[in-house]
Amino acid sequence: TRPSAFSTYTAKMTKGTSSFGKRHNKSHTLCIRCGKSSFHIQKSRCAACGYPLARKRSAGSNKAIRRKTTGTGRMAHLRNVQRRFKNQFRENTQAPKQSK
């Protein structure tokens, strides 16, 4: 009997689990201009904003702009600004009574 193809040669997949254990070097770190983890250490260039170039790197396409525009993140400060704008930015006052 002839040996089967599987018994003589076992195909080893190397793109998955075994490769993930080798990932411990960081090519990118935090950028001081945009704050993203996109600053390439060896190139000394940010992949997101282009720092240290004087001109900020543009997103490129409409779809890329849509991914990173205002409203796609937490908006930790800006969502409060909209509410305060509605009330004319009043502070340290009591809201006027609403008539029914």
N, CA, C and O atoms as CSV, one atom per row, in Angstrom:
chain,resi,resn,atom,element,x,y,z
A,1,THR,N,N,0.826,-1.185,0.000
A,1,THR,CA,C,0.000,0.000,0.000
A,1,THR,C,C,0.869,1.246,0.000
A,1,THR,O,O,1.933,1.296,0.618
A,2,ARG,N,N,0.383,2.239,-0.707
A,2,ARG,CA,C,1.109,3.501,-0.826
A,2,ARG,C,C,0.721,4.429,0.325
A,2,ARG,O,O,-0.456,4.515,0.673
A,3,PRO,N,N,1.706,5.135,0.930
A,3,PRO,CA,C,1.357,6.059,2.017
A,3,PRO,C,C,0.568,7.248,1.469
A,3,PRO,O,O,0.819,7.721,0.360
A,4,SER,N,N,-0.373,7.711,2.255
A,4,SER,CA,C,-1.197,8.830,1.795
A,4,SER,C,C,-0.387,10.125,1.848
A,4,SER,O,O,0.648,10.210,2.510
A,5,ALA,N,N,-0.881,11.107,1.144
A,5,ALA,CA,C,-0.178,12.384,1.067
A,5,ALA,C,C,-0.138,13.071,2.431
A,5,ALA,O,O,0.792,13.823,2.724
A,6,PHE,N,N,-1.143,12.812,3.258
A,6,PHE,CA,C,-1.208,13.502,4.551
A,6,PHE,C,C,-0.239,12.919,5.565
A,6,PHE,O,O,0.235,13.641,6.442
A,7,SER,N,N,0.065,11.640,5.469
A,7,SER,CA,C,0.948,11.036,6.466
A,7,SER,C,C,2.411,11.419,6.228
A,7,SER,O,O,3.176,11.528,7.186
A,8,THR,N,N,2.807,11.621,4.992
A,8,THR,CA,C,4.199,11.953,4.728
A,8,THR,C,C,4.474,13.440,4.893
A,8,THR,O,O,5.565,13.823,5.316
A,9,TYR,N,N,3.494,14.286,4.564
A,9,TYR,CA,C,3.707,15.733,4.636
A,9,TYR,C,C,2.538,16.365,5.378
A,9,TYR,O,O,1.395,16.297,4.926
A,10,THR,N,N,2.827,16.969,6.502
A,10,THR,CA,C,1.767,17.671,7.218
A,10,THR,C,C,1.911,19.155,6.928
A,10,THR,O,O,2.945,19.762,7.206
A,11,ALA,N,N,0.877,19.715,6.375
A,11,ALA,CA,C,0.900,21.131,6.025
A,11,ALA,C,C,0.837,21.955,7.302
A,11,ALA,O,O,-0.053,21.762,8.130
A,12,LYS,N,N,1.784,22.874,7.458
A,12,LYS,CA,C,1.803,23.724,8.633
A,12,LYS,C,C,1.379,25.128,8.230
A,12,LYS,O,O,2.023,25.772,7.402
A,13,MET,N,N,0.288,25.594,8.827
A,13,MET,CA,C,-0.172,26.952,8.580
A,13,MET,C,C,0.620,27.874,9.497
A,13,MET,O,O,0.646,27.658,10.708
A,14,THR,N,N,1.259,28.886,8.951
A,14,THR,CA,C,2.126,29.706,9.795
A,14,THR,C,C,1.662,31.147,9.902
A,14,THR,O,O,2.376,31.973,10.472
A,15,LYS,N,N,0.477,31.482,9.368
A,15,LYS,CA,C,0.034,32.871,9.455
A,15,LYS,C,C,-0.809,33.125,10.698
A,15,LYS,O,O,-1.094,34.279,11.019
A,16,GLY,N,N,-1.205,32.093,11.386
A,16,GLY,CA,C,-2.151,32.226,12.478
A,16,GLY,C,C,-1.542,32.216,13.863
A,16,GLY,O,O,-0.665,33.021,14.178
A,17,THR,N,N,-2.012,31.303,14.682
A,17,THR,CA,C,-1.710,31.285,16.116
A,17,THR,C,C,-0.216,31.243,16.403
A,17,THR,O,O,0.260,31.963,17.281
A,18,SER,N,N,0.517,30.432,15.695
A,18,SER,CA,C,1.944,30.305,15.977
A,18,SER,C,C,2.699,31.589,15.684
A,18,SER,O,O,3.729,31.860,16.301
A,19,SER,N,N,2.192,32.385,14.742
A,19,SER,CA,C,2.854,33.643,14.411
A,19,SER,C,C,2.555,34.731,15.420
A,19,SER,O,O,3.380,35.622,15.624
A,20,PHE,N,N,1.402,34.681,16.053
A,20,PHE,CA,C,1.009,35.743,16.977
A,20,PHE,C,C,1.886,35.765,18.220
A,20,PHE,O,O,2.038,36.809,18.855
A,21,GLY,N,N,2.460,34.628,18.567
A,21,GLY,CA,C,3.329,34.581,19.735
A,21,GLY,C,C,4.633,35.330,19.534
A,21,GLY,O,O,5.305,35.671,20.508
A,22,LYS,N,N,5.000,35.591,18.298
A,22,LYS,CA,C,6.264,36.265,17.998
A,22,LYS,C,C,6.120,37.785,17.952
A,22,LYS,O,O,7.107,38.492,17.745
A,23,ARG,N,N,4.907,38.292,18.143
A,23,ARG,CA,C,4.678,39.726,17.997
A,23,ARG,C,C,4.939,40.446,19.315
A,23,ARG,O,O,4.048,40.542,20.158
A,24,HIS,N,N,6.131,40.940,19.493
A,24,HIS,CA,C,6.432,41.693,20.713
A,24,HIS,C,C,7.273,42.924,20.437
A,24,HIS,O,O,7.744,43.561,21.379
A,25,ASN,N,N,7.478,43.280,19.182
A,25,ASN,CA,C,8.199,44.503,18.849
A,25,ASN,C,C,7.204,45.534,18.338
A,25,ASN,O,O,6.329,45.213,17.533
A,26,LYS,N,N,7.336,46.770,18.804
A,26,LYS,CA,C,6.410,47.814,18.396
A,26,LYS,C,C,7.072,48.687,17.337
A,26,LYS,O,O,8.124,49.283,17.570
A,27,SER,N,N,6.440,48.750,16.175
A,27,SER,CA,C,6.969,49.619,15.129
A,27,SER,C,C,6.422,51.028,15.262
A,27,SER,O,O,7.071,51.989,14.848
A,28,HIS,N,N,5.220,51.162,15.844
A,28,HIS,CA,C,4.586,52.471,16.003
A,28,HIS,C,C,4.398,52.799,17.478
A,28,HIS,O,O,4.154,51.916,18.299
A,29,THR,N,N,4.517,54.082,17.799
A,29,THR,CA,C,4.246,54.570,19.151
A,29,THR,C,C,3.379,55.821,19.044
A,29,THR,O,O,2.979,56.198,17.943
A,30,LEU,N,N,3.082,56.474,20.180
A,30,LEU,CA,C,2.171,57.611,20.171
A,30,LEU,C,C,2.802,58.812,19.483
A,30,LEU,O,O,3.983,59.102,19.672
A,31,CYS,N,N,1.996,59.508,18.681
A,31,CYS,CA,C,2.424,60.732,18.008
A,31,CYS,C,C,2.112,61.914,18.913
A,31,CYS,O,O,1.051,61.961,19.535
A,32,ILE,N,N,3.045,62.878,18.989
A,32,ILE,CA,C,2.817,64.006,19.887
A,32,ILE,C,C,1.878,65.034,19.271
A,32,ILE,O,O,1.355,65.884,19.991
A,33,ARG,N,N,1.644,64.983,17.948
A,33,ARG,CA,C,0.740,65.951,17.338
A,33,ARG,C,C,-0.699,65.451,17.312
A,33,ARG,O,O,-1.605,66.167,17.738
A,34,CYS,N,N,-0.925,64.237,16.820
A,34,CYS,CA,C,-2.310,63.766,16.704
A,34,CYS,C,C,-2.714,62.832,17.831
A,34,CYS,O,O,-3.903,62.572,18.010
A,35,GLY,N,N,-1.758,62.321,18.594
A,35,GLY,CA,C,-2.069,61.485,19.742
A,35,GLY,C,C,-2.368,60.037,19.405
A,35,GLY,O,O,-2.642,59.243,20.305
A,36,LYS,N,N,-2.323,59.673,18.126
A,36,LYS,CA,C,-2.609,58.296,17.750
A,36,LYS,C,C,-1.338,57.460,17.846
A,36,LYS,O,O,-0.228,57.992,17.853
A,37,SER,N,N,-1.514,56.159,17.917
A,37,SER,CA,C,-0.365,55.256,17.977
A,37,SER,C,C,0.089,54.957,16.549
A,37,SER,O,O,0.067,53.808,16.108
A,38,SER,N,N,0.498,56.001,15.838
A,38,SER,CA,C,0.817,55.887,14.421
A,38,SER,C,C,2.207,56.408,14.087
A,38,SER,O,O,2.575,56.461,12.913
A,39,PHE,N,N,2.982,56.793,15.086
A,39,PHE,CA,C,4.312,57.357,14.845
A,39,PHE,C,C,5.302,56.222,14.673
A,39,PHE,O,O,5.577,55.485,15.621
A,40,HIS,N,N,5.842,56.074,13.468
A,40,HIS,CA,C,6.790,55.004,13.165
A,40,HIS,C,C,8.144,55.352,13.766
A,40,HIS,O,O,8.713,56.399,13.459
A,41,ILE,N,N,8.656,54.481,14.617
A,41,ILE,CA,C,9.849,54.807,15.401
A,41,ILE,C,C,11.088,54.915,14.513
A,41,ILE,O,O,11.857,55.868,14.638
A,42,GLN,N,N,11.286,53.942,13.615
A,42,GLN,CA,C,12.494,53.967,12.778
A,42,GLN,C,C,12.436,55.054,11.716
A,42,GLN,O,O,13.450,55.681,11.410
A,43,LYS,N,N,11.244,55.282,11.147
A,43,LYS,CA,C,11.111,56.312,10.118
A,43,LYS,C,C,11.021,57.707,10.718
A,43,LYS,O,O,11.289,58.690,10.028
A,44,SER,N,N,10.644,57.812,12.007
A,44,SER,CA,C,10.367,59.094,12.667
A,44,SER,C,C,9.326,59.885,11.888
A,44,SER,O,O,9.504,61.071,11.611
A,45,ARG,N,N,8.245,59.211,11.544
A,45,ARG,CA,C,7.180,59.824,10.747
A,45,ARG,C,C,5.846,59.240,11.206
A,45,ARG,O,O,5.718,58.030,11.389
A,46,CYS,N,N,4.859,60.111,11.388
A,46,CYS,CA,C,3.536,59.643,11.792
A,46,CYS,C,C,2.753,59.214,10.554
A,46,CYS,O,O,2.697,59.939,9.561
A,47,ALA,N,N,2.157,58.043,10.625
A,47,ALA,CA,C,1.392,57.528,9.494
A,47,ALA,C,C,0.035,58.207,9.378
A,47,ALA,O,O,-0.557,58.218,8.298
A,48,ALA,N,N,-0.472,58.777,10.478
A,48,ALA,CA,C,-1.802,59.377,10.459
A,48,ALA,C,C,-1.765,60.850,10.064
A,48,ALA,O,O,-2.550,61.290,9.224
A,49,CYS,N,N,-0.842,61.624,10.678
A,49,CYS,CA,C,-0.862,63.069,10.430
A,49,CYS,C,C,0.374,63.570,9.691
A,49,CYS,O,O,0.396,64.723,9.259
A,50,GLY,N,N,1.398,62.742,9.533
A,50,GLY,CA,C,2.577,63.138,8.776
A,50,GLY,C,C,3.631,63.862,9.581
A,50,GLY,O,O,4.638,64.294,9.021
A,51,TYR,N,N,3.426,64.010,10.899
A,51,TYR,CA,C,4.419,64.686,11.746
A,51,TYR,C,C,5.771,64.025,11.533
A,51,TYR,O,O,5.815,62.795,11.499
A,52,PRO,N,N,6.874,64.743,11.388
A,52,PRO,CA,C,7.155,66.147,11.661
A,52,PRO,C,C,6.984,67.080,10.471
A,52,PRO,O,O,7.483,68.203,10.525
A,53,LEU,N,N,6.310,66.680,9.404
A,53,LEU,CA,C,6.059,67.601,8.305
A,53,LEU,C,C,5.196,68.754,8.797
A,53,LEU,O,O,4.318,68.562,9.638
A,54,ALA,N,N,5.443,69.948,8.275
A,54,ALA,CA,C,4.700,71.128,8.735
A,54,ALA,C,C,3.229,71.031,8.341
A,54,ALA,O,O,2.348,71.412,9.111
A,55,ARG,N,N,2.967,70.516,7.134
A,55,ARG,CA,C,1.593,70.410,6.661
A,55,ARG,C,C,0.999,69.095,7.140
A,55,ARG,O,O,1.628,68.044,7.018
A,56,LYS,N,N,-0.222,69.153,7.687
A,56,LYS,CA,C,-0.856,67.956,8.214
A,56,LYS,C,C,-1.265,67.039,7.069
A,56,LYS,O,O,-1.766,67.506,6.047
A,57,ARG,N,N,-1.056,65.756,7.235
A,57,ARG,CA,C,-1.379,64.784,6.208
A,57,ARG,C,C,-2.890,64.718,6.039
A,57,ARG,O,O,-3.621,64.625,7.025
A,58,SER,N,N,-3.369,64.766,4.780
A,58,SER,CA,C,-4.802,64.710,4.521
A,58,SER,C,C,-5.258,63.260,4.515
A,58,SER,O,O,-4.473,62.352,4.244
A,59,ALA,N,N,-6.534,63.052,4.816
A,59,ALA,CA,C,-7.070,61.698,4.932
A,59,ALA,C,C,-7.085,60.991,3.585
A,59,ALA,O,O,-7.008,59.763,3.546
A,60,GLY,N,N,-7.183,61.720,2.482
A,60,GLY,CA,C,-7.099,61.105,1.160
A,60,GLY,C,C,-8.420,61.021,0.439
A,60,GLY,O,O,-8.630,61.725,-0.549
A,61,SER,N,N,-9.318,60.175,0.910
A,61,SER,CA,C,-10.567,59.958,0.186
A,61,SER,C,C,-11.752,60.335,1.063
A,61,SER,O,O,-11.614,60.522,2.271
A,62,ASN,N,N,-12.912,60.441,0.437
A,62,ASN,CA,C,-14.123,60.756,1.189
A,62,ASN,C,C,-14.430,59.693,2.228
A,62,ASN,O,O,-14.902,60.004,3.321
A,63,LYS,N,N,-14.164,58.448,1.889
A,63,LYS,CA,C,-14.457,57.353,2.808
A,63,LYS,C,C,-13.531,57.411,4.021
A,63,LYS,O,O,-13.945,57.125,5.144
A,64,ALA,N,N,-12.280,57.783,3.784
A,64,ALA,CA,C,-11.324,57.881,4.889
A,64,ALA,C,C,-11.669,59.045,5.811
A,64,ALA,O,O,-11.499,58.951,7.026
A,65,ILE,N,N,-12.153,60.143,5.230
A,65,ILE,CA,C,-12.561,61.293,6.035
A,65,ILE,C,C,-13.772,60.908,6.891
A,65,ILE,O,O,-13.867,61.296,8.055
A,66,ARG,N,N,-14.687,60.147,6.307
A,66,ARG,CA,C,-15.884,59.721,7.022
A,66,ARG,C,C,-15.550,58.854,8.228
A,66,ARG,O,O,-16.259,58.890,9.233
A,67,ARG,N,N,-14.473,58.075,8.134
A,67,ARG,CA,C,-14.099,57.188,9.228
A,67,ARG,C,C,-13.574,57.939,10.439
A,67,ARG,O,O,-13.763,57.504,11.575
A,68,LYS,N,N,-12.909,59.076,10.199
A,68,LYS,CA,C,-12.237,59.739,11.311
A,68,LYS,C,C,-12.738,61.134,11.598
A,68,LYS,O,O,-12.055,61.903,12.274
A,69,THR,N,N,-13.933,61.491,11.097
A,69,THR,CA,C,-14.445,62.835,11.285
A,69,THR,C,C,-15.072,63.005,12.672
A,69,THR,O,O,-15.169,62.045,13.437
A,70,THR,N,N,-15.495,64.228,12.986
A,70,THR,CA,C,-16.133,64.514,14.264
A,70,THR,C,C,-17.412,63.705,14.396
A,70,THR,O,O,-18.233,63.671,13.479
A,71,GLY,N,N,-17.575,63.065,15.526
A,71,GLY,CA,C,-18.765,62.255,15.772
A,71,GLY,C,C,-18.496,60.775,15.695
A,71,GLY,O,O,-19.358,59.981,16.073
A,72,THR,N,N,-17.324,60.367,15.216
A,72,THR,CA,C,-17.010,58.946,15.152
A,72,THR,C,C,-16.346,58.476,16.437
A,72,THR,O,O,-16.228,57.275,16.678
A,73,GLY,N,N,-15.911,59.430,17.267
A,73,GLY,CA,C,-15.256,59.070,18.524
A,73,GLY,C,C,-16.148,59.346,19.725
A,73,GLY,O,O,-17.375,59.335,19.621
A,74,ARG,N,N,-15.512,59.594,20.867
A,74,ARG,CA,C,-16.270,59.809,22.099
A,74,ARG,C,C,-16.932,61.173,22.163
A,74,ARG,O,O,-18.007,61.316,22.747
A,75,MET,N,N,-16.299,62.176,21.568
A,75,MET,CA,C,-16.774,63.564,21.639
A,75,MET,C,C,-16.969,63.976,23.093
A,75,MET,O,O,-17.999,64.556,23.438
A,76,ALA,N,N,-15.990,63.682,23.951
A,76,ALA,CA,C,-16.122,63.865,25.393
A,76,ALA,C,C,-16.461,65.308,25.745
A,76,ALA,O,O,-17.236,65.534,26.675
A,77,HIS,N,N,-15.917,66.279,25.047
A,77,HIS,CA,C,-16.198,67.680,25.344
A,77,HIS,C,C,-17.285,68.236,24.423
A,77,HIS,O,O,-18.154,68.988,24.864
A,78,LEU,N,N,-17.231,67.865,23.150
A,78,LEU,CA,C,-18.085,68.518,22.156
A,78,LEU,C,C,-19.563,68.215,22.339
A,78,LEU,O,O,-20.411,69.044,22.006
A,79,ARG,N,N,-19.882,67.036,22.866
A,79,ARG,CA,C,-21.302,66.719,23.047
A,79,ARG,C,C,-21.922,67.576,24.137
A,79,ARG,O,O,-23.133,67.796,24.134
A,80,ASN,N,N,-21.093,68.073,25.090
A,80,ASN,CA,C,-21.602,68.988,26.112
A,80,ASN,C,C,-21.752,70.400,25.563
A,80,ASN,O,O,-22.631,71.144,25.997
A,81,VAL,N,N,-20.901,70.775,24.611
A,81,VAL,CA,C,-20.936,72.120,24.049
A,81,VAL,C,C,-22.265,72.350,23.332
A,81,VAL,O,O,-22.830,73.440,23.420
A,82,GLN,N,N,-22.763,71.353,22.635
A,82,GLN,CA,C,-24.029,71.494,21.910
A,82,GLN,C,C,-25.178,71.788,22.865
A,82,GLN,O,O,-26.039,72.616,22.567
A,83,ARG,N,N,-25.198,71.112,24.015
A,83,ARG,CA,C,-26.242,71.347,25.002
A,83,ARG,C,C,-26.097,72.732,25.617
A,83,ARG,O,O,-27.096,73.423,25.819
A,84,ARG,N,N,-24.864,73.153,25.919
A,84,ARG,CA,C,-24.639,74.465,26.527
A,84,ARG,C,C,-24.960,75.599,25.542
A,84,ARG,O,O,-25.414,76.668,25.951
A,85,PHE,N,N,-24.726,75.364,24.253
A,85,PHE,CA,C,-25.043,76.359,23.231
A,85,PHE,C,C,-26.545,76.630,23.185
A,85,PHE,O,O,-26.985,77.765,23.001
A,86,LYS,N,N,-27.317,75.556,23.357
A,86,LYS,CA,C,-28.773,75.680,23.343
A,86,LYS,C,C,-29.253,76.604,24.468
A,86,LYS,O,O,-30.276,77.275,24.334
A,87,ASN,N,N,-28.506,76.633,25.576
A,87,ASN,CA,C,-28.861,77.464,26.730
A,87,ASN,C,C,-28.029,78.747,26.794
A,87,ASN,O,O,-27.913,79.344,27.864
A,88,GLN,N,N,-27.463,79.173,25.701
A,88,GLN,CA,C,-26.638,80.391,25.602
A,88,GLN,C,C,-25.473,80.399,26.588
A,88,GLN,O,O,-25.096,81.458,27.089
A,89,PHE,N,N,-24.903,79.234,26.871
A,89,PHE,CA,C,-23.717,79.092,27.723
A,89,PHE,C,C,-23.908,79.722,29.097
A,89,PHE,O,O,-22.960,80.283,29.647
A,90,ARG,N,N,-25.097,79.645,29.658
A,90,ARG,CA,C,-25.318,80.239,30.976
A,90,ARG,C,C,-24.658,79.378,32.046
A,90,ARG,O,O,-24.638,78.151,31.958
A,91,GLU,N,N,-24.117,80.056,33.062
A,91,GLU,CA,C,-23.444,79.361,34.162
A,91,GLU,C,C,-23.830,80.018,35.473
A,91,GLU,O,O,-24.139,81.209,35.510
A,92,ASN,N,N,-23.815,79.237,36.561
A,92,ASN,CA,C,-24.098,79.701,37.918
A,92,ASN,C,C,-25.452,80.409,38.029
A,92,ASN,O,O,-25.600,81.340,38.821
A,93,THR,N,N,-26.428,79.976,37.247
A,93,THR,CA,C,-27.773,80.538,37.329
A,93,THR,C,C,-28.760,79.391,37.385
A,93,THR,O,O,-28.426,78.252,37.059
A,94,GLN,N,N,-29.966,79.697,37.797
A,94,GLN,CA,C,-31.002,78.690,37.826
A,94,GLN,C,C,-31.819,78.814,36.540
A,94,GLN,O,O,-32.076,79.916,36.055
A,95,ALA,N,N,-32.213,77.688,36.012
A,95,ALA,CA,C,-32.989,77.695,34.782
A,95,ALA,C,C,-34.317,78.390,35.016
A,95,ALA,O,O,-34.932,78.185,36.062
A,96,PRO,N,N,-34.786,79.214,34.069
A,96,PRO,CA,C,-36.076,79.891,34.264
A,96,PRO,C,C,-37.213,78.896,34.266
A,96,PRO,O,O,-37.155,77.872,33.585
A,97,LYS,N,N,-38.250,79.196,35.034
A,97,LYS,CA,C,-39.393,78.293,35.125
A,97,LYS,C,C,-40.102,78.206,33.784
A,97,LYS,O,O,-40.294,79.207,33.094
A,98,GLN,N,N,-40.484,76.996,33.433
A,98,GLN,CA,C,-41.162,76.802,32.158
A,98,GLN,C,C,-42.665,76.853,32.385
A,98,GLN,O,O,-43.190,76.186,33.277
A,99,SER,N,N,-43.351,77.644,31.576
A,99,SER,CA,C,-44.804,77.713,31.691
A,99,SER,C,C,-45.425,76.564,30.921
A,99,SER,O,O,-44.950,76.199,29.845
A,100,LYS,N,N,-46.496,75.989,31.478
A,100,LYS,CA,C,-47.099,74.813,30.854
A,100,LYS,C,C,-48.074,75.170,29.766
A,100,LYS,O,O,-48.663,74.283,29.149
